[in-house]
Amino acid sequence: MRCRGIRGATAVEENTKEAILNATRELLEKMIESNQIEADEVAYAFFTTTPDINAEFPALAARQLGWTQTALLCGHEMNVPGSLQKCVRILILYNTEKTAAEIVHVYTNGAESLRVDISS
């Protein structure tokens, strides 16, 4: 069994707790469904936001979905001029028999522009 990474990103409409949690939860649910993830298979999940999002920790959305025993961490992305703003990114590392080509990366709500080559 290998540890594989799943990437995902979404944009939020505003810097509020509700907007951050709703967008993060929606993205995380799509990542889970697209890759048939079980919480106990997850090594950890790393959540980042652009510096303009700070009203809530996006990892709380994972806790609300039942990931109470999973290692979660939040941080800020680099503030690169011209980059997508109000963006939440998730990197999940999980144990799976899937090949790298079978992993489904999920980009929604305008974040598809970050990785046109792999957006689902």
Order of alpha helices (4+ residues) and beta strands (2+ residues): beta-alpha-beta-alpha-beta-beta-beta
